[in-house]
Amino acid sequence: MSMMDEPLYPIAVLIDELKNDDIQLRLNSIRRLSTIARALGEERTRKELIPFLSENNDDDDEVLLAMAEELGVFLPYVGGVEHAHVLLPPLETLCTVEETCVRDKAVESLCRIGSQMKETDLVDYFIPLVKRLSAGEWFTARVSSCGLFHIAYPSAPDALKTELRSIYNQLCQDDMPMVRRSAATNLGKFAATVEPSHLKTDVMGMFEDLTQDDQDSVRLLAVEGCAALGKLLEPQDCVAHVLPVIVNFSQDKSWRVRYMVANQLYELCEAVGPEPTRADLVPAYVRLLRDNEAEVRIAAAGKVTKFCRILSPELAIQHILPCVKDLSSDSSQHVRSALASVIMGMAPILGKDATIEQLLPIFLSLLKDEFPDVRLNIISKLDQVNQVIGIDLLSQSLLPAIVELAEDRHWRVRLAIIEYIPLLGSQLGVGFFDDKLGALCMQWLQDKVYSIRDAAANNVKRLAEEFGPEWAMQHIVPQVLEMMNNPHYLYRMTILHAISLLAPVLGSEITCSKLLPVLVNASKDRVPNIKFNVAKVLQSIIPIVDQTVVEKTIRPCLVELGEDPDVDVRFFANQALQSIDNVMMS
């Protein structure tokens, strides 16, 4: 029944809309194809609607894209898997259009339908379609055909399999670079369906052709194939066939290919195994870390921790660390930023001594980097180092730099430090925190940037949770309440926000004795924004304090605010009074 819930449009109207000049109407009609199909029934859909769509020569890419998408889920409307082949002709036409995204969607839909078709139908309808596309005059058809081989191949008889491998080989050597690119992209999927005996001969032959292509855009797609093929081959074959290719690619004349290798190197290491990695891929990786193109160094630097995990600490210290030192003072800020985002993860790999001797100086230089993103990336991962070297050393070596960053001119850096403070506090302990970081936390409440003040209020609450109400009563509450006298109303607003966050943590007694008098006082402020925020804070503390306090102190204050000349103040005061009444009733 649910299939029939959608209103059934008159079919003629929908088909007229498919021919309408207005693109939006045509799009709507395509999106409602399932409605038309349901109304027509399976047989008429196969005999009337699908042929109509095959002939529909709409020239708008958006309409064609919608059609390619709809046809991919159209199996139930043509009578299921038995009749899947009727959907192939319109999709075959869409595979030849010029717009790439339409072709890609048509290939995706064909793969979805092909993967559900019966073997006999695949041989009778799908494989001939792949052969027609791969022999297409126009390159778009040949590009699309490459994405269909992995569906067609497994069901083909042996003679057809040989033909399909031969056709794919021709596509790998096509005159058009776009076709070779598509063949390189889809080689991994196709190879996964080919029998092991043909994998070493036929597929590796295609792969070698692609790796020696004169177009760098084809070679860089072949790099991705390295990892996919490496996982399919036996380890010894992988070392014999794939490893030399990776090593050559790491010295390719095109920086884009080297960039691709740097990005994929970790997956490639997994494919070839630990021994060849140490012997052949470490020198290749070192070359990439020292590449003369910044983009390649960025990609290589971002993988430094992952790569070190595969190596022994000794090898990492011997080969990779010297490069890391050079990268920490690289001329490109993006290289330093990529390094900073992963370098902290090297500490657990290298161990305590090497971290103290070799990595700490690098951390310090990156913490003092002029580029804020570099400093940010180091700050956010400090806990990884703390686990290795302990808090004493961390505080001696890195804390002065952190305190300096707390006053950084870039507000995002200050924000990152604030968010890290509660974690630092819990690791350093309360005594150390009071000495070094307490004053900073108060200073941030009066920062010029709202996001910093807001984060500082949250920070004060998290510290009160960490160190307990008694500590907060001594070290936070007096200073926070003192700031309520600030002449600038925006700073007073921050303190109100801090009070609303602290009240649930500090409990009823401290809220009544210390925070409530300040709120009552603030309700007489000359700025309406302060007054309506007082009403909101009072509403938030109603559940915390005793009922008698609500009646004696909070209600009179709110009643007074409810008669304020400002409409917003009256609104929030009345809302808070309503909240009191609700609590009373419950």
N, C-alpha and C positions, 0 to 999 in steps of 0.2 A: 504493500500500500504506500509505503514512504516514497516509492519511485513516482507515484502518481500525485503526490502532494503539490508539486510545482504546477502552476497554471499552464495549461497546454495552449500555446500560441497557435493561431491559425497558420498552417504550414505555408500557404501561399504568401502570407505577409512576411514571414521570416525569409523565404527564398527571395522575395522582392528586395528585402533589406540587404541581402548579400550582393545585390546589383546596384544598390543605391550609391549616389555620389558622395554622400556624407560618410566619412571614414568611421565615425563613432557608431553609426547605425550598423555598418558592416561588421565592426568589431563585436557589438552586442549580439549580432546574429550568430557569429562564429562561436561565441561563448555559450550560446544556447543550443548548440548542435545536438547535445544529448536530449534536449526537450523535443526537438524535431524528430530525432531517431525513435524516441519512445512512442511518439504519436503515430509515426509511420509504421512501426513494427519492424521486426528484424528483416523480413524478406524485402519489403519495399525500401528499407535503408540500403540493403545490398544492391538492389537493382536500380534505384533512382537517386538516392542521396549521394552515395559514394561516387558514382560516375559523374554526377553534377559537380562534386568537389574536385574531381580529377580534371575537369574541363575549366574549372573556375580560374581564369587567368588574372586574378587580382594583382595589381602592381605595387600595392602598399605592403612594405615589409612587416609592419605591425600586425596586419591582418593575417599575413602568411605565417608569422611566428605563432599567433594564437591558434591557427589551424593545425600547425605541426604539433603543438602541445595537446590539443583536444584529441587528435587522431591516435595519439599514444595510449589513451585510456578508453578507446572506443570499442574494444573487443566485446564487452557484454551486449552492445547495441546491434552488432551484426550477426549475433548467434554464437558467440564464444569462439573457442580455439578452432573448432571445425572449419569456420569460415574466415579465419584470420587473414588469409591471403588476399581477400578483397580490399584490405586496407593498404596493401603495398603500393598500388599504382599512384594514388595521390601523394604519398610520402616520397616515392621515387622522383616525382616531378619536383617536389620541394627540395630534394637533395641537390638539384642542379641550379638553384637560383644563386644570384650573385652575393646576397647578404649573408655574411658568415653565421650570424646568430640563428638565422632561419635554418640554414643547412645543419648546424650543430644540433638544433632541437629536433629536426627531422631524423637525423642519425640516431639520436637518443631514443626517439619513439620507435624507430625500426628495430633497435636493439631490444627494447622492452617487448615488442610484439614477437620478434624472432625467438627470444628466449622462452616463449610460451608455446610456440608452434610445434606441431608434430614433426617427427623426423622426415616422413615422406613429403610433407608440405614444404619443409625446408629445402629438400633436394629439388622438388618440382617448381617452387616459386621463388624462394629466398636466394638460393645460390645463383640462379640465372640473373636475378636483379643485381646482385653484387658484380657479376661478370659484365653486365651491360654498363653499369656505372663505371667500372674500372677501365672500360674501353671507350668511355665517353669522349666525344670530340673536344668539348669544352672542359677546361681543367677543373671546374667546380665539381663535376660529377666524379672525377677521379679522386679529388680530395675527400669527398664524402665516403667513397667506397672503402678507403683505408680503415674507417672506424667500424666496418661491418664484418670483417674477416673472422674475428674471434667468435662471432655467433654462428657464422656459416660453416667454419672448418670442422668442428667436432662431429657433425652429423654426416659429413660428405663421405661417399665411398672412396676407396684408395685412389682410384684413377683421378677422381675430382680433386682429392686432396693434393695430389702432385700438381695438378693444373693451378689450384689456388695458390700454392707456394710459388709457383713460377710467375703467376700474375703479380703477387706481392713483390717479388724480386724486381719485376719490371717497374712497378710503382716506385720502388726505392731508387731507381735510376732514371726516373721521368725527367723530361726536359724542363719542366716547371718546378722551381724551388718550392712553391706552395704545396705541390703534391708530395715532394720528398719530405717536407716538414711534417705533413700529416702522416706519412709512412713511418717517420722516426718517432712521432708521438705515440702511435698505436702499436709499435713493434713489441713492446713489453706484453700488452694484452694478447696479441696474436701468438707470441712465443709461448705463453702459458698454456695454449691449447695444442701446440705442436708436440708430436711424439719425441721422446729423448733422442732417438737415433737420428732424426732429421734436425733436431735442435743444433747439434754441433756442426752439421754440414751446411744445410740450407740457411737457417736463421743466422748463424754466426757470419756467413758470407754476406748476407744483407747488412748486418750490423757493421761489418768492416767497411763496406761501401759507404755507409752513412757517416762513419767516423772520419772518413777521408774526403768528405764532400767539400767543394770549394766555397760553399756558403756557410758563414759562421752560424746563421740562424738554424741551419740543419744540424750542424755539429753540436750546438749546445742542447738541442733536443735529444741527440744521441747520448749525451751525458746522463740524462735521466734514465735512458734505457740501460745504462751500465748497471745500475743498482738492481733493476728489475731482472735483467738477464743473469746477473751474478747469483741471485737467489735461486734461479732455476737450474743452474749448472752444478755439477759436482765440484767440490772445493779445488781439486787439482786442475780441472778444466777452466775454472774461474781464474785461477792464477795464471794459467797459460794464455787465455784469450782476452780476459777483461782487464787484468792488472796492467799490462803494457799500454793499453788504450788510455787508462786513467792517468798513468804517468805522463804519457804524451800530451793529453789534454791539459794537464797542469802547467805545461809549457807552451800551450797553444798561442799563436800570434794574436788571436782575438781576445780582448779582455773579457768579453761577455762569456766566452767558453770557460775561461779560467774562473770567472765569478761563479758559474754554474757548478764547476768542480768543487770550489770552496764551500758552496752551499750544501752539496750532496756528499761531501767527503766522509762524514760519519756513517751514512748508510752504506757507502762503498766499502768502508773498513769492515763493517759487519758482514758484507758479502764475501770478502776475500779471506777473512780470518785473521787471528792475532799475529802469526809469524810474518806473513808477507807485509802486514801493516807496518811492523817494526822495521823491516828491511827496506821496503820500497816506498811506502806511503808517508813515513815520517819526513824523509828529505823532500818529497813533493809538497807536503803541508808547510814545511819551513819556507819553501820557495814562495808559496801563496801568501804566507804571513809577511814576506818581505817584497811582495809584488809592487811594481811601480804605479799601479792604478789603485786609487783610494777605495773604489767600490769593491775590488777583490779583497783588499785588506780588511774592509768592514765585514764582509761575509766570512772570511777566515777567522777574524778576531772573535766573532759571535759564537764560533764553534769550539773555542780553545778548551773550555772545561770538559765538554763532551769528548773531545779527542784525547785529552789527558787521562780520562777514565779508562781508556783501552790500554794505555801504556803503563809500565811500572813507574813508580815515583822517580826512580833514578833516571830513566830515559826522559821523563817530562822535564826534570831539572836540567839535564844535560842539553837537550835539544830545543825544548819549547820555551823555557823561562827566558833565555837570552832574547828571543824574539818578543816576548811579552814586555820585557823592559824597554825595548826600542819602541814598541807600539804605545806604551804609556806616555811617551813624549812625541807621538806622531804629529805631523804637521796638520793632519785633518782632524777636526774636532769630532766628526762622526765616527772615525776609527776609534778614538779614545772613548767615546760614549759606548760603542759596541763592546769594547774591551771591559769597561767599567761594569756593564750589565751582567757579565758572566765571571769576572775574575775572582769574586769572593768565593765562588764555588770551587776554586782550585785549592783553597785552604784545607778542607778535609782530605783531599786526594794527596797532597804533598806532605801532610803531617805537621806537627807543632814546630819542630826546629826549622824546617825549610820555610814555613810561613813567617816565622819571626825574622829569620835572616834575609829571606829573598822577597817575600810578598809585602810585608809591612811597609817598607820604604815606597813600594809602588802604590799601595793604598793611599799613603800620605800625599804623594805627589798628585794622585787623581782627585783626592779630597780638596786640594788647593787649586784645581784646574780652573781656568777663567770661564769655561763654558758650563752653565748651570746644570745641563742634563748629565754631564759627566759626574759632577758632585752628587746629584740626586741618585744616580744609579748605584753609587758606592754606599750612600747612607742607607738605602732601602734594604741592603743585603748584609748589614753588619752582624746580624745574629749568627750567620754561618761561620764567621771568623771567631766570634766569641766562644762557640762550641769547641774550637780547636786550641786557642791560645789562653783562654780564661779571661775573666773580667779585669783582673789587676793590670795585666799587660795592655789590654785593650784600652782601659781608661787612661793609663799613663801615656800611651803612644797616640791614640786617636782622639781622645776627648778634647784636648785643646783645639784641635781642628774642628770638632763638632760644635763647640761653643762659639767659635768664630763664624761658623755657618749659620748659627741661630740668629745672627744679625746680618745675614747676607742681604744684598740689595735686591735680589730676585725673590719675590714673595713665594714662588713655588718651592724654592729651596728651603725657605723658612717653614713652609707648610709640611714638607717631608720630615724635617727635624721634629716638629711638634708631634706628628703622628708616631714618631719613633720614641718619644720621651717616656711614655708609660712603660714600654718594654725595657728601655734603658734603666728606668727607675727600679723595676722589679729585679733586674740583673745586678745593678750596682748596690742596692740596699739603701735604706732610708737615710743613714748618716751621710753617706757619700753624696746622695741626691741633694740633701739640704745645703751642703757646702757649695756644690758646683752648679746645680741646675735650678734650684728653687727660685732665685731672683729672675731667671729668664722666663719662667712660666708666668710670672706676674707681668713682666714687661710686654709679653705678647698680647695680653688682654687690652693693651692700649696701642696696638699696632695701627698703622694708617689703612691697612687693607682689611676689608670686612671678612674675607675668607679666613684670614689669620686669626682675627678676634673670635670668630665662630669656632674654629678648631681649638683655640686656646681655652674657651669655655668648656668644650668637651674634654679637653686634656685635664683640666682641673678636676672634673668629675671622675675621670678614670684614675687619677692619682689618689683621690679620696677613697675610691673603692680599693685600690691597691694597698694603701698604707693605713686605712681605717679612720673612723670619725674623730678619734682623739687627736691623731696627728693633724688631720684637716682643721680641727678646731684651733690648734695652736699656730699652724703654718700657712693655712690658706684663708680661712674665714675672715680674720681681722684685716688682712691686706685687700681682699676682694671687696669687703664692705666699705673700706676707706675710699676706694675708687668711685663709690657712688656720689662723691662730692665733685667729680670732674665737671668742669664748666661745659664741656661739649656733650650734647644729648646723645650722640651716637655711641659714645663710650659708656654712658649710663645704661643705654639699651643692652650693651654686651653684658654688663654686670647683672641686669635683670635675667638675662638668658642663663648666665652662670648660676644664679640663685635657684632658678627653676630646675636646673640639672642637679644641683647639690642637695636640695631639700630631701629627695627620696633616699639619698645615700647617708645623709647625716642623721635622719630620724626625727621624730616628733619633738623631742625635748630641745635640741639645738635649734631646730627650725622656729619653734615658738619664742625661744629666749633671744636668739641672735638675728634670724633672718626676717621674721615677721615685722618687728618694729621698723626695719629699714624699708620694707615694702609699704607700710602704712605712711611713712614719711614721704616716700616717692609718689604716693597717690596725690600729693598736693603739689607736684611738679608743675612748672608753667607750660611744659611742652605736651600737647595732646598725645603724641606717639608714646611718650613714657607712661602716661596715665592709662592708656588702653592696654599697654603691655603689662602694667601692674595688675590690671583686671585679669588678664590671661594667666599670669603667674599665680595669682590668688586662687583662681579656679583649679589650677594644676595641683596646689598643695592641700585642697579641701580633704582628699582622702587620707592625707598623712597625719593631719593634726586632730586634736580632740574636738568633739562636738561643741563643748562649751566655748572653746577658743573661736570656733567658727561663728557662733552666735554673738559673742562679746566683742570680737575684734574684726573678723573678716566681713561679716554682714554689714555692720555700720559703715565700714570703709567703702564697700561696693554700693550701698544705697546712696552715699554721697557722690560717688562717681556716676551713678545712674541719673543724677540731675545735672551733669556737666553740660556746658553749652555745646561741646563738640559731639557730633552725631556718632562718630566711631567709638568714642569713649563710652557713650551711653549704651551703644549696641553690645560691646564686650562686657560691660558691667552687668547688664541685664542677662546676658548669656550665663555669666558666672553665678548670678543670683538664682537663675533657673536650675543650674547644676546643684546648688545647695538644697533647693526644694526637692529635687529628685533623690538626693542622698537621704534627706529626712524621710521621704515617703518609703524608700526601700528599707 
